[in-house]
């Protein structure tokens, strides 16, 4: 796959430590600086510097991050005049350079997170920006990545241990030892480093394949509005999905 990245503020300078010309430029978002050494003593070289992504929108920086991440899979870089001929040969990092570069590995991981944030942005009027990863836990990151998968139409199977729900009417209760399937929908609110992001046009749907009452004796006394405790029946499998809010019964 060929990716293009426009560079601005392109500059040329002579190296002070040997022959060759350095050409440098910055991508449109200002997060990635690339420096190409042309006509050097050995082979052409490329140096990459990425600034912090915090506070920027995923759409602004994804092109630059994808470009860097692509170098991990035998990709290469070519510097060319926009709409014109190449100025350099294809530069492919050696395997040792890929392993030694924390930037390439970080970019590969970051793409998944940024794609999830981009999917969230499509379902909210609030501006979604990239948080400082020091302000969110690994569990929250995993939750955001999972939400991104769901928003892109994927259904995810998982397991569960218990769920607490509010009873609508006693008629909705299974009999004391009966196992039933259960579907529940709920609004989606995302805590993004202390900012509450509300997705107003979709809801989360969970289908519990088999549930039963944790306390079978509750059937005899349960009233509307009571809290009931449900546990898995013959299987603890549940299927997660995201559905349009307009399709959910009030």
FIKOLZA-1660 file (N, C-alpha, C; in steps of 0.1 Angstrom, whole numbers, plus 5000, padded with zeros to 4 digits):
% residues 250
   i   px   py   pz ch aa at
   1 5008 4988 5000  A  X  N
   1 5000 5000 5000  A  X CA
   1 5009 5012 5000  A  X  C
   2 5006 5022 4991  A  X  N
   2 5013 5034 4990  A  X CA
   2 5006 5045 4998  A  X  C
   3 5013 5052 5007  A  X  N
   3 5008 5063 5015  A  X CA
   3 5016 5075 5011  A  X  C
   4 5009 5086 5010  A  X  N
   4 5016 5099 5008  A  X CA
   4 5014 5108 5020  A  X  C
   5 5024 5116 5022  A  X  N
   5 5024 5126 5033  A  X CA
   5 5030 5139 5028  A  X  C
   6 5022 5149 5028  A  X  N
   6 5027 5162 5023  A  X CA
   6 5036 5168 5034  A  X  C
   7 5047 5173 5031  A  X  N
   7 5056 5180 5040  A  X CA
   7 5056 5195 5037  A  X  C
   8 5056 5203 5047  A  X  N
   8 5057 5217 5046  A  X CA
   8 5070 5222 5053  A  X  C
   9 5073 5235 5051  A  X  N
   9 5085 5241 5057  A  X CA
   9 5097 5233 5054  A  X  C
  10 5099 5229 5041  A  X  N
  10 5110 5221 5037  A  X CA
  10 5123 5229 5036  A  X  C
  11 5133 5224 5042  A  X  N
  11 5146 5231 5043  A  X CA
  11 5157 5222 5039  A  X  C
  12 5168 5229 5034  A  X  N
  12 5180 5221 5030  A  X CA
  12 5192 5227 5037  A  X  C
  13 5201 5218 5042  A  X  N
  13 5213 5222 5049  A  X CA
  13 5224 5213 5046  A  X  C
  14 5236 5217 5047  A  X  N
  14 5248 5209 5046  A  X CA
  14 5252 5203 5059  A  X  C
  15 5256 5190 5059  A  X  N
  15 5260 5184 5071  A  X CA
  15 5273 5189 5076  A  X  C
  16 5275 5190 5088  A  X  N
  16 5288 5195 5094  A  X CA
  16 5297 5184 5097  A  X  C
  17 5292 5172 5097  A  X  N
  17 5300 5160 5100  A  X CA
  17 5304 5152 5088  A  X  C
  18 5303 5157 5076  A  X  N
  18 5306 5149 5064  A  X CA
  18 5299 5154 5052  A  X  C
  19 5301 5147 5041  A  X  N
  19 5294 5152 5028  A  X CA
  19 5279 5148 5029  A  X  C
  20 5272 5154 5020  A  X  N
  20 5258 5152 5019  A  X CA
  20 5249 5164 5022  A  X  C
  21 5237 5163 5018  A  X  N
  21 5227 5174 5021  A  X CA
  21 5215 5169 5028  A  X  C
  22 5212 5176 5039  A  X  N
  22 5200 5172 5047  A  X CA
  22 5188 5180 5041  A  X  C
  23 5177 5173 5038  A  X  N
  23 5164 5179 5035  A  X CA
  23 5155 5175 5046  A  X  C
  24 5148 5185 5052  A  X  N
  24 5139 5183 5063  A  X CA
  24 5126 5190 5060  A  X  C
  25 5116 5184 5066  A  X  N
  25 5102 5190 5065  A  X CA
  25 5093 5184 5076  A  X  C
  26 5082 5191 5077  A  X  N
  26 5072 5187 5088  A  X CA
  26 5059 5184 5081  A  X  C
  27 5052 5174 5086  A  X  N
  27 5039 5171 5080  A  X CA
  27 5029 5182 5084  A  X  C
  28 5017 5182 5078  A  X  N
  28 5007 5192 5080  A  X CA
  28 5002 5194 5094  A  X  C
  29 5002 5184 5102  A  X  N
  29 4998 5185 5116  A  X CA
  29 5008 5190 5125  A  X  C
  30 5021 5190 5120  A  X  N
  30 5032 5195 5128  A  X CA
  30 5037 5186 5139  A  X  C
  31 5033 5173 5138  A  X  N
  31 5037 5163 5148  A  X CA
  31 5049 5155 5144  A  X  C
  32 5052 5154 5130  A  X  N
  32 5062 5145 5125  A  X CA
  32 5072 5154 5117  A  X  C
  33 5085 5153 5121  A  X  N
  33 5095 5159 5113  A  X CA
  33 5104 5148 5107  A  X  C
  34 5106 5149 5094  A  X  N
  34 5115 5140 5087  A  X CA
  34 5127 5147 5081  A  X  C
  35 5139 5140 5083  A  X  N
  35 5151 5146 5078  A  X CA
  35 5158 5135 5069  A  X  C
  36 5160 5139 5057  A  X  N
  36 5166 5129 5047  A  X CA
  36 5181 5134 5044  A  X  C
  37 5190 5125 5046  A  X  N
  37 5204 5128 5042  A  X CA
  37 5206 5122 5028  A  X  C
  38 5209 5131 5018  A  X  N
  38 5211 5127 5004  A  X CA
  38 5226 5128 5001  A  X  C
  39 5230 5119 4993  A  X  N
  39 5244 5119 4988  A  X CA
  39 5254 5118 5000  A  X  C
  40 5250 5110 5010  A  X  N
  40 5259 5108 5021  A  X CA
  40 5270 5098 5018  A  X  C
  41 5280 5096 5027  A  X  N
  41 5291 5088 5025  A  X CA
  41 5288 5073 5024  A  X  C
  42 5277 5069 5030  A  X  N
  42 5273 5055 5030  A  X CA
  42 5260 5054 5021  A  X  C
  43 5249 5053 5028  A  X  N
  43 5236 5052 5021  A  X CA
  43 5228 5064 5026  A  X  C
  44 5217 5066 5019  A  X  N
  44 5208 5077 5023  A  X CA
  44 5203 5073 5037  A  X  C
  45 5201 5083 5045  A  X  N
  45 5196 5081 5059  A  X CA
  45 5183 5090 5061  A  X  C
  46 5175 5085 5070  A  X  N
  46 5163 5093 5074  A  X CA
  46 5163 5093 5090  A  X  C
  47 5160 5105 5094  A  X  N
  47 5157 5107 5109  A  X CA
  47 5143 5112 5111  A  X  C
  48 5137 5106 5121  A  X  N
  48 5123 5110 5124  A  X CA
  48 5121 5115 5138  A  X  C
  49 5114 5125 5140  A  X  N
  49 5111 5131 5153  A  X CA
  49 5096 5133 5154  A  X  C
  50 5089 5128 5164  A  X  N
  50 5075 5130 5166  A  X CA
  50 5073 5137 5179  A  X  C
  51 5065 5148 5178  A  X  N
  51 5062 5156 5190  A  X CA
  51 5049 5150 5197  A  X  C
  52 5045 5155 5208  A  X  N
  52 5034 5150 5215  A  X CA
  52 5021 5151 5207  A  X  C
  53 5013 5141 5208  A  X  N
  53 5000 5141 5202  A  X CA
  53 4989 5146 5211  A  X  C
  54 4992 5149 5223  A  X  N
  54 4981 5153 5233  A  X CA
  54 4975 5166 5229  A  X  C
  55 4961 5165 5230  A  X  N
  55 4953 5177 5226  A  X CA
  55 4950 5179 5212  A  X  C
  56 4955 5170 5203  A  X  N
  56 4952 5171 5189  A  X CA
  56 4941 5161 5186  A  X  C
  57 4935 5163 5174  A  X  N
  57 4924 5154 5170  A  X CA
  57 4930 5142 5163  A  X  C
  58 4924 5130 5164  A  X  N
  58 4929 5118 5157  A  X CA
  58 4930 5121 5142  A  X  C
  59 4920 5127 5136  A  X  N
  59 4920 5129 5121  A  X CA
  59 4933 5138 5117  A  X  C
  60 4937 5147 5126  A  X  N
  60 4949 5155 5122  A  X CA
  60 4962 5147 5121  A  X  C
  61 4963 5137 5130  A  X  N
  61 4977 5131 5131  A  X CA
  61 4977 5117 5125  A  X  C
  62 4966 5111 5122  A  X  N
  62 4966 5097 5117  A  X CA
  62 4975 5094 5105  A  X  C
  63 4975 5103 5096  A  X  N
  63 4983 5101 5084  A  X CA
  63 4998 5100 5087  A  X  C
  64 5003 5109 5096  A  X  N
  64 5017 5108 5100  A  X CA
  64 5020 5096 5108  A  X  C
  65 5011 5092 5117  A  X  N
  65 5013 5080 5125  A  X CA
  65 5013 5067 5116  A  X  C
  66 5004 5067 5107  A  X  N
  66 5003 5055 5098  A  X CA
  66 5016 5054 5090  A  X  C
  67 5021 5065 5085  A  X  N
  67 5034 5065 5077  A  X CA
  67 5045 5059 5085  A  X  C
  68 5047 5063 5098  A  X  N
  68 5057 5057 5106  A  X CA
  68 5055 5043 5109  A  X  C
  69 5043 5039 5112  A  X  N
  69 5040 5025 5116  A  X CA
  69 5042 5016 5104  A  X  C
  70 5040 5021 5092  A  X  N
  70 5042 5012 5080  A  X CA
  70 5057 5008 5078  A  X  C
  71 5066 5015 5084  A  X  N
  71 5080 5011 5083  A  X CA
  71 5083 4998 5090  A  X  C
  72 5074 4993 5099  A  X  N
  72 5077 4981 5106  A  X CA
  72 5074 4969 5098  A  X  C
  73 5067 4970 5086  A  X  N
  73 5064 4959 5078  A  X CA
  73 5070 4960 5064  A  X  C
  74 5083 4962 5064  A  X  N
  74 5091 4962 5052  A  X CA
  74 5087 4974 5043  A  X  C
  75 5082 4984 5049  A  X  N
  75 5079 4996 5041  A  X CA
  75 5091 5005 5039  A  X  C
  76 5090 5015 5030  A  X  N
  76 5101 5023 5027  A  X CA
  76 5096 5038 5025  A  X  C
  77 5105 5047 5025  A  X  N
  77 5102 5061 5024  A  X CA
  77 5109 5067 5011  A  X  C
  78 5102 5075 5004  A  X  N
  78 5108 5082 4992  A  X CA
  78 5104 5097 4993  A  X  C
  79 5114 5105 4992  A  X  N
  79 5111 5120 4992  A  X CA
  79 5110 5124 4977  A  X  C
  80 5099 5130 4974  A  X  N
  80 5096 5134 4960  A  X CA
  80 5090 5148 4960  A  X  C
  81 5092 5155 4949  A  X  N
  81 5085 5167 4946  A  X CA
  81 5070 5164 4944  A  X  C
  82 5061 5172 4950  A  X  N
  82 5047 5170 4949  A  X CA
  82 5043 5170 4934  A  X  C
  83 5038 5158 4930  A  X  N
  83 5034 5157 4916  A  X CA
  83 5046 5156 4906  A  X  C
  84 5058 5154 4912  A  X  N
  84 5070 5153 4903  A  X CA
  84 5078 5141 4906  A  X  C
  85 5091 5141 4903  A  X  N
  85 5100 5130 4904  A  X CA
  85 5105 5128 4918  A  X  C
  86 5110 5116 4921  A  X  N
  86 5116 5113 4934  A  X CA
  86 5129 5121 4935  A  X  C
  87 5133 5125 4947  A  X  N
  87 5146 5131 4950  A  X CA
  87 5155 5121 4956  A  X  C
  88 5150 5111 4962  A  X  N
  88 5158 5101 4969  A  X CA
  88 5154 5087 4964  A  X  C
  89 5163 5077 4967  A  X  N
  89 5160 5064 4965  A  X CA
  89 5151 5059 4976  A  X  C
  90 5145 5047 4974  A  X  N
  90 5136 5042 4985  A  X CA
  90 5145 5039 4997  A  X  C
  91 5142 5045 5008  A  X  N
  91 5149 5042 5021  A  X CA
  91 5141 5032 5029  A  X  C
  92 5147 5021 5031  A  X  N
  92 5141 5010 5039  A  X CA
  92 5149 5008 5052  A  X  C
  93 5143 5009 5063  A  X  N
  93 5151 5008 5076  A  X CA
  93 5155 4993 5077  A  X  C
  94 5167 4991 5082  A  X  N
  94 5172 4978 5084  A  X CA
  94 5164 4972 5096  A  X  C
  95 5164 4959 5097  A  X  N
  95 5157 4953 5108  A  X CA
  95 5162 4957 5122  A  X  C
  96 5175 4959 5123  A  X  N
  96 5180 4964 5136  A  X CA
  96 5175 4978 5139  A  X  C
  97 5173 4986 5129  A  X  N
  97 5168 5000 5131  A  X CA
  97 5154 5000 5135  A  X  C
  98 5146 4991 5130  A  X  N
  98 5132 4990 5134  A  X CA
  98 5131 4985 5149  A  X  C
  99 5139 4975 5152  A  X  N
  99 5139 4970 5166  A  X CA
  99 5144 4981 5176  A  X  C
 100 5153 4989 5171  A  X  N
 100 5159 4999 5180  A  X CA
 100 5151 5012 5181  A  X  C
 101 5141 5013 5172  A  X  N
 101 5133 5026 5172  A  X CA
 101 5121 5025 5180  A  X  C
 102 5120 5031 5191  A  X  N
 102 5107 5031 5199  A  X CA
 102 5096 5038 5192  A  X  C
 103 5100 5047 5183  A  X  N
 103 5090 5055 5176  A  X CA
 103 5081 5046 5167  A  X  C
 104 5087 5037 5160  A  X  N
 104 5080 5028 5151  A  X CA
 104 5070 5019 5158  A  X  C
 105 5075 5013 5169  A  X  N
 105 5067 5004 5177  A  X CA
 105 5055 5012 5184  A  X  C
 106 5058 5024 5188  A  X  N
 106 5048 5032 5195  A  X CA
 106 5037 5036 5184  A  X  C
 107 5041 5039 5172  A  X  N
 107 5032 5043 5162  A  X CA
 107 5022 5032 5158  A  X  C
 108 5028 5019 5158  A  X  N
 108 5019 5008 5155  A  X CA
 108 5009 5006 5165  A  X  C
 109 5012 5007 5178  A  X  N
 109 5002 5006 5189  A  X CA
 109 4993 5018 5189  A  X  C
 110 4997 5030 5186  A  X  N
 110 4989 5042 5187  A  X CA
 110 4978 5042 5176  A  X  C
 111 4981 5036 5165  A  X  N
 111 4971 5036 5154  A  X CA
 111 4958 5030 5159  A  X  C
 112 4958 5019 5166  A  X  N
 112 4946 5012 5171  A  X CA
 112 4938 5021 5180  A  X  C
 113 4945 5028 5189  A  X  N
 113 4939 5038 5198  A  X CA
 113 4933 5049 5190  A  X  C
 114 4940 5055 5181  A  X  N
 114 4935 5067 5174  A  X CA
 114 4923 5063 5165  A  X  C
 115 4924 5051 5159  A  X  N
 115 4912 5047 5151  A  X CA
 115 4900 5046 5159  A  X  C
 116 4901 5041 5172  A  X  N
 116 4890 5040 5181  A  X CA
 116 4884 5054 5184  A  X  C
 117 4893 5064 5187  A  X  N
 117 4889 5077 5190  A  X CA
 117 4882 5084 5178  A  X  C
 118 4887 5080 5166  A  X  N
 118 4881 5086 5154  A  X CA
 118 4867 5080 5152  A  X  C
 119 4865 5068 5155  A  X  N
 119 4851 5062 5155  A  X CA
 119 4842 5068 5165  A  X  C
 120 4847 5071 5177  A  X  N
 120 4839 5078 5187  A  X CA
 120 4835 5092 5182  A  X  C
 121 4844 5099 5176  A  X  N
 121 4841 5113 5171  A  X CA
 121 4829 5113 5161  A  X  C
 122 4828 5102 5154  A  X  N
 122 4817 5101 5144  A  X CA
 122 4803 5100 5150  A  X  C
 123 4803 5098 5163  A  X  N
 123 4790 5096 5170  A  X CA
 123 4787 5106 5181  A  X  C
 124 4794 5117 5181  A  X  N
 124 4792 5127 5192  A  X CA
 124 4795 5141 5186  A  X  C
 125 4788 5151 5192  A  X  N
 125 4790 5165 5188  A  X CA
 125 4802 5171 5195  A  X  C
 126 4806 5164 5206  A  X  N
 126 4818 5169 5213  A  X CA
 126 4831 5167 5206  A  X  C
 127 4840 5176 5208  A  X  N
 127 4853 5175 5201  A  X CA
 127 4861 5164 5209  A  X  C
 128 4865 5154 5202  A  X  N
 128 4873 5143 5208  A  X CA
 128 4888 5146 5205  A  X  C
 129 4896 5148 5215  A  X  N
 129 4910 5150 5213  A  X CA
 129 4918 5139 5220  A  X  C
 130 4931 5138 5217  A  X  N
 130 4939 5127 5222  A  X CA
 130 4944 5131 5236  A  X  C
 131 4941 5122 5246  A  X  N
 131 4945 5125 5259  A  X CA
 131 4959 5121 5262  A  X  C
 132 4964 5126 5273  A  X  N
 132 4977 5121 5278  A  X CA
 132 4975 5107 5284  A  X  C
 133 4983 5098 5278  A  X  N
 133 4981 5084 5282  A  X CA
 133 4985 5081 5296  A  X  C
 134 4992 5091 5303  A  X  N
 134 4995 5089 5317  A  X CA
 134 4983 5092 5325  A  X  C
 135 4973 5098 5319  A  X  N
 135 4960 5101 5327  A  X CA
 135 4950 5090 5326  A  X  C
 136 4952 5080 5318  A  X  N
 136 4942 5069 5317  A  X CA
 136 4949 5056 5320  A  X  C
 137 4941 5046 5325  A  X  N
 137 4946 5033 5329  A  X CA
 137 4947 5024 5317  A  X  C
 138 4955 5013 5317  A  X  N
 138 4954 5003 5306  A  X CA
 138 4940 4997 5304  A  X  C
 139 4933 4996 5315  A  X  N
 139 4919 4991 5314  A  X CA
 139 4910 5001 5306  A  X  C
 140 4912 5014 5308  A  X  N
 140 4904 5024 5301  A  X CA
 140 4908 5024 5286  A  X  C
 141 4921 5022 5284  A  X  N
 141 4925 5022 5270  A  X CA
 141 4919 5010 5263  A  X  C
 142 4919 4998 5269  A  X  N
 142 4913 4986 5263  A  X CA
 142 4898 4988 5261  A  X  C
 143 4891 4995 5270  A  X  N
 143 4877 4998 5268  A  X CA
 143 4875 5007 5256  A  X  C
 144 4883 5017 5254  A  X  N
 144 4882 5026 5243  A  X CA
 144 4884 5018 5230  A  X  C
 145 4894 5010 5229  A  X  N
 145 4897 5002 5217  A  X CA
 145 4886 4993 5214  A  X  C
 146 4880 4986 5224  A  X  N
 146 4869 4977 5222  A  X CA
 146 4857 4985 5217  A  X  C
 147 4854 4997 5222  A  X  N
 147 4843 5005 5218  A  X CA
 147 4845 5009 5203  A  X  C
 148 4857 5012 5199  A  X  N
 148 4860 5015 5185  A  X CA
 148 4856 5003 5176  A  X  C
 149 4860 4991 5180  A  X  N
 149 4856 4979 5172  A  X CA
 149 4841 4978 5171  A  X  C
 150 4834 4980 5182  A  X  N
 150 4819 4979 5182  A  X CA
 150 4813 4990 5173  A  X  C
 151 4819 5002 5173  A  X  N
 151 4813 5013 5165  A  X CA
 151 4816 5011 5150  A  X  C
 152 4826 5003 5147  A  X  N
 152 4828 4999 5133  A  X CA
 152 4820 4987 5128  A  X  C
 153 4810 4983 5136  A  X  N
 153 4801 4972 5132  A  X CA
 153 4805 4958 5137  A  X  C
 154 4815 4957 5145  A  X  N
 154 4819 4943 5149  A  X CA
 154 4811 4939 5161  A  X  C
 155 4808 4926 5162  A  X  N
 155 4801 4920 5173  A  X CA
 155 4812 4913 5181  A  X  C
 156 4812 4914 5194  A  X  N
 156 4823 4909 5202  A  X CA
 156 4817 4899 5212  A  X  C
 157 4822 4887 5213  A  X  N
 157 4817 4877 5223  A  X CA
 157 4826 4878 5235  A  X  C
 158 4820 4878 5247  A  X  N
 158 4828 4879 5259  A  X CA
 158 4821 4870 5269  A  X  C
 159 4826 4870 5281  A  X  N
 159 4820 4863 5292  A  X CA
 159 4816 4872 5304  A  X  C
 160 4807 4868 5312  A  X  N
 160 4803 4877 5323  A  X CA
 160 4801 4868 5336  A  X  C
 161 4801 4875 5347  A  X  N
 161 4799 4867 5360  A  X CA
 161 4786 4871 5367  A  X  C
 162 4782 4883 5366  A  X  N
 162 4769 4887 5372  A  X CA
 162 4764 4900 5367  A  X  C
 163 4752 4903 5368  A  X  N
 163 4746 4916 5364  A  X CA
 163 4735 4919 5373  A  X  C
 164 4734 4932 5377  A  X  N
 164 4724 4937 5386  A  X CA
 164 4715 4946 5377  A  X  C
 165 4702 4943 5378  A  X  N
 165 4692 4951 5370  A  X CA
 165 4680 4955 5378  A  X  C
 166 4673 4965 5373  A  X  N
 166 4661 4970 5380  A  X CA
 166 4649 4963 5373  A  X  C
 167 4640 4957 5381  A  X  N
 167 4629 4949 5375  A  X CA
 167 4618 4959 5370  A  X  C
 168 4614 4956 5358  A  X  N
 168 4602 4964 5352  A  X CA
 168 4589 4959 5359  A  X  C
 169 4585 4947 5356  A  X  N
 169 4573 4941 5362  A  X CA
 169 4577 4927 5366  A  X  C
 170 4571 4921 5376  A  X  N
 170 4573 4907 5380  A  X CA
 170 4571 4897 5369  A  X  C
 171 4563 4901 5359  A  X  N
 171 4560 4892 5348  A  X CA
 171 4573 4889 5340  A  X  C
 172 4583 4899 5341  A  X  N
 172 4595 4897 5333  A  X CA
 172 4605 4887 5339  A  X  C
 173 4602 4883 5352  A  X  N
 173 4611 4874 5358  A  X CA
 173 4610 4860 5353  A  X  C
 174 4621 4853 5352  A  X  N
 174 4620 4838 5349  A  X CA
 174 4615 4831 5361  A  X  C
 175 4611 4819 5359  A  X  N
 175 4607 4811 5371  A  X CA
 175 4620 4808 5379  A  X  C
 176 4618 4802 5391  A  X  N
 176 4629 4801 5401  A  X CA
 176 4641 4794 5395  A  X  C
 177 4640 4784 5387  A  X  N
 177 4652 4777 5382  A  X CA
 177 4653 4777 5367  A  X  C
 178 4645 4786 5361  A  X  N
 178 4645 4787 5346  A  X CA
 178 4657 4795 5341  A  X  C
 179 4663 4790 5330  A  X  N
 179 4673 4798 5323  A  X CA
 179 4667 4805 5310  A  X  C
 180 4670 4817 5309  A  X  N
 180 4664 4825 5297  A  X CA
 180 4675 4833 5291  A  X  C
 181 4673 4837 5278  A  X  N
 181 4682 4847 5272  A  X CA
 181 4677 4861 5276  A  X  C
 182 4686 4870 5276  A  X  N
 182 4683 4884 5280  A  X CA
 182 4691 4894 5271  A  X  C
 183 4684 4904 5266  A  X  N
 183 4690 4915 5259  A  X CA
 183 4688 4928 5266  A  X  C
 184 4699 4935 5268  A  X  N
 184 4698 4948 5275  A  X CA
 184 4706 4959 5266  A  X  C
 185 4700 4971 5266  A  X  N
 185 4706 4982 5259  A  X CA
 185 4708 4993 5269  A  X  C
 186 4719 5001 5266  A  X  N
 186 4722 5012 5275  A  X CA
 186 4729 5023 5268  A  X  C
 187 4727 5036 5272  A  X  N
 187 4734 5047 5265  A  X CA
 187 4750 5045 5267  A  X  C
 188 4757 5051 5258  A  X  N
 188 4772 5050 5258  A  X CA
 188 4778 5063 5262  A  X  C
 189 4785 5063 5273  A  X  N
 189 4792 5074 5278  A  X CA
 189 4807 5070 5281  A  X  C
 190 4816 5078 5276  A  X  N
 190 4830 5074 5276  A  X CA
 190 4837 5084 5285  A  X  C
 191 4844 5079 5295  A  X  N
 191 4853 5088 5303  A  X CA
 191 4867 5089 5297  A  X  C
 192 4870 5100 5291  A  X  N
 192 4882 5102 5284  A  X CA
 192 4891 5111 5292  A  X  C
 193 4899 5105 5300  A  X  N
 193 4908 5113 5309  A  X CA
 193 4901 5124 5316  A  X  C
 194 4890 5121 5322  A  X  N
 194 4882 5130 5330  A  X CA
 194 4871 5138 5322  A  X  C
 195 4871 5137 5309  A  X  N
 195 4861 5143 5301  A  X CA
 195 4850 5133 5298  A  X  C
 196 4838 5136 5300  A  X  N
 196 4827 5127 5297  A  X CA
 196 4822 5129 5283  A  X  C
 197 4824 5119 5274  A  X  N
 197 4820 5120 5260  A  X CA
 197 4807 5112 5259  A  X  C
 198 4796 5118 5254  A  X  N
 198 4783 5112 5253  A  X CA
 198 4781 5109 5238  A  X  C
 199 4779 5096 5235  A  X  N
 199 4775 5092 5221  A  X CA
 199 4760 5092 5220  A  X  C
 200 4755 5101 5213  A  X  N
 200 4740 5104 5214  A  X CA
 200 4732 5097 5203  A  X  C
 201 4738 5090 5193  A  X  N
 201 4730 5084 5183  A  X CA
 201 4731 5069 5183  A  X  C
 202 4738 5063 5192  A  X  N
 202 4739 5049 5193  A  X CA
 202 4738 5044 5208  A  X  C
 203 4735 5031 5209  A  X  N
 203 4735 5025 5223  A  X CA
 203 4742 5012 5223  A  X  C
 204 4747 5008 5234  A  X  N
 204 4754 4995 5236  A  X CA
 204 4743 4984 5238  A  X  C
 205 4744 4973 5231  A  X  N
 205 4735 4962 5233  A  X CA
 205 4743 4950 5238  A  X  C
 206 4738 4944 5248  A  X  N
 206 4744 4932 5254  A  X CA
 206 4734 4921 5253  A  X  C
 207 4737 4910 5247  A  X  N
 207 4728 4898 5247  A  X CA
 207 4735 4887 5256  A  X  C
 208 4728 4884 5267  A  X  N
 208 4733 4874 5276  A  X CA
 208 4726 4861 5271  A  X  C
 209 4734 4851 5267  A  X  N
 209 4728 4839 5261  A  X CA
 209 4721 4830 5271  A  X  C
 210 4724 4831 5284  A  X  N
 210 4717 4823 5294  A  X CA
 210 4719 4829 5307  A  X  C
 211 4707 4833 5313  A  X  N
 211 4708 4839 5327  A  X CA
 211 4698 4832 5336  A  X  C
 212 4700 4833 5349  A  X  N
 212 4691 4828 5359  A  X CA
 212 4692 4836 5371  A  X  C
 213 4682 4835 5380  A  X  N
 213 4682 4843 5392  A  X CA
 213 4693 4838 5402  A  X  C
 214 4700 4847 5407  A  X  N
 214 4710 4843 5417  A  X CA
 214 4703 4837 5430  A  X  C
 215 4691 4843 5433  A  X  N
 215 4683 4838 5444  A  X CA
 215 4669 4834 5439  A  X  C
 216 4667 4821 5437  A  X  N
 216 4654 4817 5432  A  X CA
 216 4642 4821 5440  A  X  C
 217 4644 4823 5453  A  X  N
 217 4633 4827 5462  A  X CA
 217 4628 4841 5459  A  X  C
 218 4636 4849 5451  A  X  N
 218 4632 4862 5448  A  X CA
 218 4619 4863 5440  A  X  C
 219 4616 4852 5433  A  X  N
 219 4604 4852 5424  A  X CA
 219 4592 4855 5432  A  X  C
 220 4591 4849 5444  A  X  N
 220 4579 4851 5452  A  X CA
 220 4577 4865 5458  A  X  C
 221 4587 4873 5459  A  X  N
 221 4586 4885 5466  A  X CA
 221 4589 4898 5457  A  X  C
 222 4594 4895 5446  A  X  N
 222 4599 4907 5438  A  X CA
 222 4587 4916 5433  A  X  C
 223 4590 4929 5434  A  X  N
 223 4581 4939 5429  A  X CA
 223 4587 4948 5419  A  X  C
 224 4579 4955 5411  A  X  N
 224 4584 4964 5402  A  X CA
 224 4593 4974 5408  A  X  C
 225 4605 4977 5402  A  X  N
 225 4615 4986 5407  A  X CA
 225 4625 4980 5416  A  X  C
 226 4623 4967 5420  A  X  N
 226 4633 4960 5428  A  X CA
 226 4646 4958 5420  A  X  C
 227 4657 4956 5428  A  X  N
 227 4669 4953 5422  A  X CA
 227 4671 4938 5422  A  X  C
 228 4674 4932 5410  A  X  N
 228 4675 4917 5409  A  X CA
 228 4690 4914 5405  A  X  C
 229 4694 4903 5410  A  X  N
 229 4708 4899 5408  A  X CA
 229 4708 4886 5399  A  X  C
 230 4714 4887 5387  A  X  N
 230 4713 4876 5377  A  X CA
 230 4727 4871 5376  A  X  C
 231 4728 4858 5373  A  X  N
 231 4741 4851 5371  A  X CA
 231 4740 4842 5359  A  X  C
 232 4751 4837 5353  A  X  N
 232 4750 4829 5341  A  X CA
 232 4743 4816 5344  A  X  C
 233 4736 4811 5334  A  X  N
 233 4730 4797 5335  A  X CA
 233 4740 4787 5329  A  X  C
 234 4736 4780 5319  A  X  N
 234 4744 4770 5313  A  X CA
 234 4757 4775 5306  A  X  C
 235 4757 4788 5302  A  X  N
 235 4768 4794 5296  A  X CA
 235 4770 4808 5301  A  X  C
 236 4782 4813 5302  A  X  N
 236 4785 4826 5306  A  X CA
 236 4788 4835 5294  A  X  C
 237 4784 4831 5282  A  X  N
 237 4787 4839 5270  A  X CA
 237 4777 4851 5268  A  X  C
 238 4783 4862 5264  A  X  N
 238 4774 4874 5261  A  X CA
 238 4780 4879 5248  A  X  C
 239 4771 4886 5240  A  X  N
 239 4775 4892 5227  A  X CA
 239 4773 4907 5228  A  X  C
 240 4784 4915 5226  A  X  N
 240 4783 4929 5226  A  X CA
 240 4781 4935 5212  A  X  C
 241 4774 4945 5211  A  X  N
 241 4772 4952 5198  A  X CA
 241 4768 4966 5200  A  X  C
 242 4769 4975 5190  A  X  N
 242 4763 4988 5191  A  X CA
 242 4752 4989 5181  A  X  C
 243 4741 4995 5185  A  X  N
 243 4729 4997 5176  A  X CA
 243 4725 5011 5175  A  X  C
 244 4718 5016 5165  A  X  N
 244 4713 5029 5164  A  X CA
 244 4704 5032 5175  A  X  C
 245 4705 5044 5181  A  X  N
 245 4696 5047 5192  A  X CA
 245 4681 5047 5188  A  X  C
 246 4679 5051 5175  A  X  N
 246 4665 5052 5170  A  X CA
 246 4659 5038 5169  A  X  C
 247 4667 5027 5169  A  X  N
 247 4661 5014 5169  A  X CA
 247 4658 5008 5182  A  X  C
 248 4661 5015 5193  A  X  N
 248 4659 5010 5207  A  X CA
 248 4645 5015 5212  A  X  C
 249 4637 5006 5217  A  X  N
 249 4624 5010 5222  A  X CA
 249 4626 5018 5235  A  X  C
 250 4618 5029 5236  A  X  N
 250 4620 5037 5248  A  X CA
 250 4615 5029 5261  A  X  C
% end
